Amino acid sequence: MPRKKRLDIIHRWEGNPVVNLEDLSFQALDICNAGAVKIVDTYLLLITIESLMGHKSLYVARSTDGHYFEVDDKPFIKPSADKAYKKYEEIGVMDGRITPFEDTYYITYIVESNHGFRIGLAKTD
């Protein structure tokens, strides 16, 4: 029986990575793991950026074409200063993923501390 021809429907863009350390307006140690969503005509990425102090936070990057992104200067989600959460987020928050459901956007992410890894959840109003 002849094999079916495989149709590739996803192709890696030759311009990857879409955001790298040189694209930032500030210095950082590392950048990785973007969650992505399209809201109306804007593509958003939730990018994990590691500061020069070694703390990880989630930043928003925006694009109108899905290829060229501008990264916000300030973190969207950063380790909490609240005493109830601080001990679980002291190393950072990372690996954000965003899911639209009805009129709300839900964001899951990983928090890291000396206690290990946990899952964080945020949502829009």
C-alpha positions as CSV (number, residue, x, y, z in Angstrom):
1,M,0.0,0.0,0.0
2,P,1.5,3.4,-1.0
3,R,2.3,5.8,1.8
4,K,0.2,9.0,2.0
5,K,2.1,12.1,1.3
6,R,2.6,14.1,4.5
7,L,1.3,17.7,4.3
8,D,3.2,20.0,6.6
9,I,0.8,22.6,8.0
10,I,3.2,24.3,10.4
11,H,6.5,25.9,9.2
12,R,9.2,27.4,11.4
13,W,9.8,31.0,10.5
14,E,13.3,31.7,9.3
15,G,13.4,34.9,11.4
16,N,13.3,33.0,14.7
17,P,13.7,33.8,17.5
18,V,11.2,36.6,17.3
19,V,12.6,38.3,20.4
20,N,16.1,38.0,21.8
21,L,18.2,39.8,24.4
22,E,19.4,42.4,21.9
23,D,15.7,43.5,21.3
24,L,15.3,44.6,25.0
25,S,15.6,48.2,26.1
26,F,17.3,46.9,29.3
27,Q,19.9,44.3,30.2
28,A,18.9,40.8,31.1
29,L,20.6,37.4,31.6
30,D,18.1,35.3,29.7
31,I,14.9,35.3,27.7
32,C,12.7,32.3,26.9
33,N,9.4,30.5,26.8
34,A,6.7,32.7,25.3
35,G,3.0,32.0,25.7
36,A,1.1,33.6,22.8
37,V,-2.4,34.9,22.0
38,K,-4.0,37.1,19.4
39,I,-6.3,39.8,20.7
40,V,-8.2,41.5,17.9
41,D,-5.4,42.7,15.6
42,T,-2.5,42.4,18.1
43,Y,-0.3,39.4,18.9
44,L,0.8,39.2,22.5
45,L,3.7,37.1,23.9
46,L,4.3,36.4,27.6
47,I,8.0,36.2,27.8
48,T,10.1,35.0,30.7
49,I,13.0,37.3,31.3
50,E,15.7,36.7,33.9
51,S,17.1,39.9,35.4
52,L,20.8,40.6,36.1
53,M,20.0,39.7,39.7
54,G,18.8,36.2,38.6
55,H,15.0,36.8,39.3
56,K,12.6,35.8,36.6
57,S,9.5,37.7,35.6
58,L,6.9,37.7,32.8
59,Y,6.9,40.6,30.3
60,V,4.5,41.4,27.5
61,A,5.7,41.7,23.9
62,R,3.3,43.1,21.3
63,S,3.2,42.9,17.5
64,T,0.8,43.7,14.8
65,D,2.2,41.2,12.3
66,G,3.2,38.3,14.5
67,H,6.9,38.5,13.5
68,Y,8.3,41.8,14.9
69,F,7.7,42.4,18.6
70,E,8.3,45.2,21.1
71,V,8.8,44.2,24.7
72,D,7.4,46.3,27.6
73,D,10.1,47.8,29.9
74,K,8.4,46.7,33.1
75,P,7.3,43.2,34.1
76,F,3.6,42.2,33.7
77,I,3.9,39.6,36.4
78,K,6.8,39.6,38.8
79,P,7.6,37.8,42.1
80,S,5.2,39.0,44.8
81,A,6.2,41.3,47.6
82,D,3.1,40.1,49.6
83,K,4.3,38.1,52.6
84,A,1.7,35.3,51.9
85,Y,3.3,34.6,48.5
86,K,6.8,35.9,48.6
87,K,8.4,32.8,50.0
88,Y,7.0,30.8,47.1
89,E,8.1,33.2,44.4
90,E,11.5,34.3,45.6
91,I,13.4,33.0,42.5
92,G,10.7,34.1,40.1
93,V,7.7,33.6,37.9
94,M,8.1,32.0,34.5
95,D,6.7,30.1,31.5
96,G,3.4,32.0,31.2
97,R,0.6,30.6,29.1
98,I,-2.6,32.6,28.2
99,T,-6.0,31.3,27.3
100,P,-9.0,33.4,26.4
101,F,-12.4,32.2,27.6
102,E,-15.5,34.2,27.1
103,D,-14.6,37.8,28.2
104,T,-11.7,36.8,30.4
105,Y,-8.0,35.9,29.8
106,Y,-6.6,33.2,32.1
107,I,-2.8,33.1,32.6
108,T,-1.0,30.1,34.1
109,Y,2.6,30.3,35.1
110,I,5.3,28.6,37.1
111,V,6.6,30.1,40.4
112,E,9.9,29.0,41.8
113,S,11.5,29.3,45.2
114,N,13.7,27.3,47.5
115,H,10.5,25.4,48.3
116,G,10.5,24.1,44.7
117,F,8.1,24.8,41.8
118,R,4.4,25.6,42.0
119,I,1.7,26.7,39.6
120,G,0.3,30.3,39.6
121,L,-3.0,31.5,38.1
122,A,-4.0,35.0,37.1
123,K,-6.9,36.4,35.2
124,T,-8.1,39.7,33.7
125,D,-11.1,41.5,35.0
